[in-house]
Amino acid sequence: MLPVMMNLRKNGLRIEMDYAGGALKKQMGLSDKLGARHTLIIGENEMKSGKAILRNMLTKEQQEPPIDSLEKTLRFLVNP
């Protein structure tokens, strides 16, 4: 997970990470508090499947982009 985050940051994307862990509901609350428009969820299951969960925090819709194409997916959200 950390290499994925570091690569996205290296390519100019603003990425925050919850290092404390804990319940997903609490982490979603932190995303809301930070004013995030989208939240990227990458846990053990996502690493195994090769797909992240990308959640739109306004509509609550989710999609599952491949981890290896996250930069392209996230850049599209920033600059459609």
C-alpha positions in Angstrom: 0.0 0.0 0.0 2.8 2.4 0.9 4.6 2.1 -2.5 1.3 2.9 -4.3 0.8 6.0 -2.2 4.4 7.1 -2.6 4.1 6.7 -6.4 0.9 8.8 -6.5 2.5 11.5 -4.4 5.7 11.5 -6.6 3.5 12.1 -9.6 1.9 15.2 -8.0 -1.3 13.9 -6.5 -2.3 15.0 -3.0 -2.6 11.8 -1.0 -3.4 11.4 2.7 -3.1 8.1 4.6 -4.5 7.0 7.9 -1.5 5.3 9.6 -3.4 4.5 12.7 -5.7 2.0 11.0 -8.9 1.2 12.8 -12.5 0.9 11.6 -13.3 1.8 8.0 -16.2 3.9 9.3 -13.8 6.1 11.3 -11.5 6.4 8.4 -14.4 7.6 6.2 -15.2 10.1 8.8 -11.7 11.4 8.6 -12.0 11.7 4.8 -15.2 13.8 5.3 -13.5 16.0 8.0 -10.6 16.6 5.5 -13.1 17.6 2.8 -12.0 14.9 0.5 -14.1 14.6 -2.7 -12.9 11.1 -3.2 -11.5 8.4 -1.0 -9.2 5.6 -2.2 -9.4 2.4 -0.2 -6.5 0.0 -0.5 -6.3 -2.8 2.0 -5.1 -6.3 2.0 -8.0 -7.6 0.0 -7.6 -4.9 -2.6 -3.8 -5.6 -2.9 -4.6 -9.3 -3.5 -7.3 -8.6 -6.1 -5.2 -5.8 -7.8 -8.2 -3.4 -7.6 -8.7 -0.4 -5.3 -12.0 1.0 -4.2 -12.5 4.6 -5.2 -15.5 6.2 -3.4 -17.1 9.5 -4.4 -17.7 11.1 -1.0 -20.7 13.2 -2.2 -22.7 10.5 -4.1 -21.3 7.5 -2.1 -20.8 5.8 -5.5 -17.9 3.4 -5.7 -15.8 2.0 -8.5 -12.9 -0.5 -8.6 -10.1 0.8 -10.7 -7.0 -1.4 -11.2 -4.2 -0.4 -8.8 -1.7 -0.3 -11.7 -3.7 2.5 -13.4 -4.6 4.6 -10.4 -2.6 7.6 -11.4 -4.5 7.9 -14.7 -7.8 7.4 -13.0 -7.1 10.0 -10.3 -5.8 12.5 -12.8 -9.0 12.2 -14.7 -11.0 13.1 -11.5 -8.8 16.2 -11.0 -8.8 17.3 -14.6 -11.7 15.8 -16.5 
